[in-house]
Structures are given as C-alpha cells and as structure tokens.
Amino acid sequence: MPPVESTNDVQQNKYCRYNCCKLILSTLILLTLGIFTVFYTFQQDKLARYNREQDLNIARDNREQYLNIARYNREQDLNIARDNREQDLRIAQEQAAQNVREREKLRKQAIYDSYIAEISKIILNSEFNKSDVKKLTYIRTQTLNALHQLDLNQKREVIVFLYENGLIRAKTSNPVDLRGADLTGVKFVRSASFLCELNDLYLARVLADNILFDGCQLKQSVFNGASLNGAKFLNSNTPDCSYEGADMVQVIFNGTNTWGVNFASADLRNASFFSTLTKTNCTNTDLSGSNLSKQSLSDPRNIYINTRFPNGSFSAIDTKQLVKDGGAEIIVSKQAQ
C-alpha cells in the first residue's frame, strides 16, 4: 500500500504550486511588460525617426523653396535693374540726341539769320549795283556756303529771298549764278502764306533732284543744265520755261502747263507727262521710256530733231544740230559741277 501523504505535506505542496504559479504569473507579467516596453520603445523610436525625416524633408523643401524664391526675386531685381538701366540709357541717349538736334537747329538758324542780315545789308546799300560782278560773286559764295548748311525750309526761304530782291531773275542782265547750289528735296508749295509766284526764276545748273513745285507760277523760268532727276511739277504754270541740257530722269509734269517749253538736249528718260506738249523744242532730247502721248509726238508744232522717242527709235538726224565736240566734254562738265 502506498504511503499516505500527511495533511501538512499536502498543504505544503499546494503552497509550493501556488507560489510557483504566482512566480510564473509575475514573470509572465514582467516579461509581457518588458516586451511591450521594448516594442513600444521601438515604435516610438521608429516614429521619432519618421518624424525627424519628415521634419528634415520639410526643412529641405522649405529651404529649397526659399532659395528658389530668393533666386527668383534676385533675378527679378536684376531684370528690373537692367530694364531701369536700359531705360535710363535710352532716355539719356534720346535727350542727348534732342540736345544735339536743338543745338543744330539753333546753329542753322544762326547761319540763316546771319546770311539774311549780311546780304540785306549789301543790297540795301545805296551804292549797290546789280551789275557789280564782285558783289554778285560774293553773294554767290555766301549763298552756296549757307545753302550747304541749312535745312530744306531755310533753303526755300533763301531762294525766295534772293528772288524777291531781284537777284535770281532770268530777265535781269546779271542774275546771281547759283550753279552747284544744293536744293535737293526742297519743296515750293503754294499756300495761304506763300503764293509761290516765281515767274522768271533763274536756277541754271543747280543740284535739285526731287525738288517739288506744287501750284507755282514759273513762267519763263530757267533751269538750264540743272540736275532735276525725280523732280515734280504739279498743278503749276510753266509756259516758255527752259530746261536745256538738264538731267530730268523720272521727272513728273502733272496738271502743269508746258506750252513753249525748251527741252533741247535734256535727259527725259522715263519722264511722266500728264499733259500734252505744245510748241516744245525737243532737239537732241532723250525721251526713251517716257509716257509722252501720241498727240504730243504727232503735233507738228513740236520740234523733234535728233530726238530719241519713248519706244527707243530716233527722229530724223540733223548733223548740224549735233554737238560738234561730242558728249564726253558735256559729261565731264556736269560731273565737275
């Protein structure tokens, strides 16, 4: 028979099992708390690292954004500064150019005023004689010098001044010789303040390409040997004018009376005529390329001798009307003017 445990032993065994369970339970609790603590700490550390990385990313993004904004603002400031400099430079250049123009305008006005005063003093002198070659030569020299420096309006005023004082009228015995005077582009236009009545005007051998006469009276005026390429005679009265030997390439006569005009030896290539020529002298005249009407070409009152017609053909040749020395001397003389 197995031995029977005593009551004390049973109690002791129960107490031991209880203590063991209690110990195991305490150990499990501690182990659980330890594991939880480790896991929680790991999670917190992971979360802290994540938050730190996020903070770093946000800080980096903020820094890059700040740098971009700063770079953009700097570029904008540089662009504004450059634009301001360019604008200031442009304004300064425009102001400098304006100052130059003003000084040039004042200089030209001073030259014009001085010229008018000097020539007026000469012609108003009681001893002045329009046949005095020395005085006329001096007036010519001063006029050419002034015309070289004046603007177009002042050049026109000089011509009108000389004309009104009888110094460049064709019918006078000794008109002032203005050969070589530069009247290129000058405009004589009739207006309420300027009637443009210039009959008997003497402008032989002047340089007057693209000159304009609009609504002017030019009866019996003389332009012999002048350079009138591209000149325009519009709505003007030019009967009995003389253009002998003049260069008149692409000249325009529109609404202009050309009765009795002398075009002898003139170069009228590609000229435009919007009126009929009557009693016109076209001896040795080059009309090639012009729009001269059939009526003008067939009018028996016009003179066509040694003339080249608009279509390139020639009229009857009369050797007596040809220049004996040929054309080379004429060309040289025109280039020397």
Residue pairs with C-beta under 8 A, 6 or more apart in sequence:
5 13
107 149
108 149
108 150
108 151
108 154
109 154
111 146
111 149
111 150
112 146
112 150
112 154
112 157
112 158
115 142
115 143
115 146
115 158
116 158
116 161
118 142
119 139
119 142
119 143
119 161
119 162
119 165
122 128
122 135
122 138
122 139
123 165
123 167
128 135
129 135
130 136
130 166
130 167
130 172
130 173
130 174
131 173
131 174
133 174
136 167
136 174
136 176
136 177
139 162
139 167
139 176
140 176
140 177
140 178
143 158
143 162
143 176
143 178
143 181
144 178
144 180
144 181
146 158
147 155
147 158
147 181
147 182
147 183
148 182
150 158
152 185
152 186
152 187
155 182
155 183
155 186
156 186
156 187
156 188
159 168
159 183
159 186
159 188
159 203
160 194
160 198
162 168
162 176
163 169
163 198
163 201
166 172
167 175
167 176
168 175
168 176
168 178
168 201
168 202
168 203
169 175
169 200
169 201
169 202
170 200
170 201
170 202
170 220
170 221
170 222
171 200
171 220
172 202
175 202
177 204
177 205
178 202
178 203
178 204
178 205
178 206
179 204
179 205
179 206
179 225
179 337
180 205
180 206
180 207
180 337
181 203
181 206
181 207
182 206
182 207
183 203
183 206
183 207
183 208
183 211
184 207
184 208
184 209
184 210
184 211
185 209
185 210
185 211
186 208
186 211
186 212
187 211
187 212
187 214
188 194
188 196
188 198
188 211
188 212
188 213
188 214
188 216
189 196
189 212
189 214
189 215
189 216
190 196
190 214
190 215
190 216
195 217
196 213
196 214
196 215
196 216
196 217
197 216
197 217
198 216
198 217
198 218
198 221
199 217
199 218
199 219
199 220
199 221
200 219
200 220
200 221
201 218
201 221
201 222
202 221
202 222
203 221
203 222
203 223
203 226
204 222
204 223
204 224
204 225
204 226
205 224
205 225
205 226
205 337
206 223
206 226
206 227
207 226
207 227
207 337
208 223
208 226
208 227
208 228
208 231
209 227
209 228
209 229
209 230
209 231
210 229
210 230
210 231
210 232
211 228
211 231
211 232
212 231
212 232
212 234
213 231
213 232
213 233
213 234
213 236
213 238
214 232
214 234
214 235
214 236
215 234
215 235
215 236
216 236
216 237
217 236
217 237
218 233
218 236
218 237
218 238
218 241
219 237
219 238
219 239
219 240
219 241
220 239
220 240
220 241
221 238
221 241
221 242
222 241
222 242
223 241
223 242
223 243
223 246
224 242
224 243
224 244
224 245
224 246
225 244
225 245
225 246
225 334
225 337
226 243
226 246
226 247
227 246
227 247
227 334
228 243
228 246
228 247
228 248
228 251
229 247
229 248
229 249
229 250
229 251
230 249
230 250
230 251
231 248
231 251
231 252
232 251
232 252
232 254
233 251
233 252
233 253
233 254
233 256
234 252
234 254
234 255
234 256
235 254
235 255
235 256
236 255
236 256
236 257
237 256
237 257
238 253
238 256
238 257
238 258
238 261
239 257
239 258
239 259
239 260
239 261
240 259
240 260
240 261
240 262
241 258
241 261
241 262
242 261
242 262
243 261
243 262
243 263
243 266
244 262
244 263
244 264
244 265
244 266
245 264
245 265
245 266
245 330
246 266
246 267
247 266
247 267
247 334
248 263
248 266
248 267
248 268
248 271
249 267
249 268
249 269
249 270
249 271
250 269
250 270
250 271
250 272
251 268
251 271
251 272
252 271
252 272
252 274
253 271
253 272
253 273
253 274
253 275
254 272
254 274
254 275
255 274
255 275
256 274
256 275
257 275
258 273
258 275
258 277
258 278
258 280
259 278
259 279
260 278
260 279
260 280
261 277
261 280
261 281
262 280
262 281
263 280
263 281
263 282
263 285
264 281
264 282
264 283
264 284
264 285
265 283
265 284
265 285
265 323
266 285
266 286
267 285
267 286
268 285
268 286
268 287
268 290
269 286
269 287
269 288
269 289
269 290
270 288
270 289
270 290
271 287
271 289
271 290
271 291
271 292
272 290
272 291
273 290
273 291
273 292
273 293
273 296
276 293
276 295
276 296
276 299
277 292
277 296
277 299
277 302
278 296
278 299
278 301
278 302
279 301
279 302
280 296
280 302
280 303
281 302
281 303
282 302
282 303
282 304
282 305
282 307
283 303
283 304
283 305
283 306
283 307
283 321
284 305
284 306
284 307
284 321
284 322
284 323
285 307
285 308
286 307
286 308
287 307
287 308
287 309
287 310
288 308
288 309
288 310
288 311
288 312
289 310
290 310
291 310
292 309
292 310
296 302
297 304
297 309
297 310
304 315
304 316
305 315
305 316
305 317
305 318
305 321
306 314
306 315
306 317
306 318
306 321
306 322
307 314
307 315
308 314
308 315
309 315
323 330
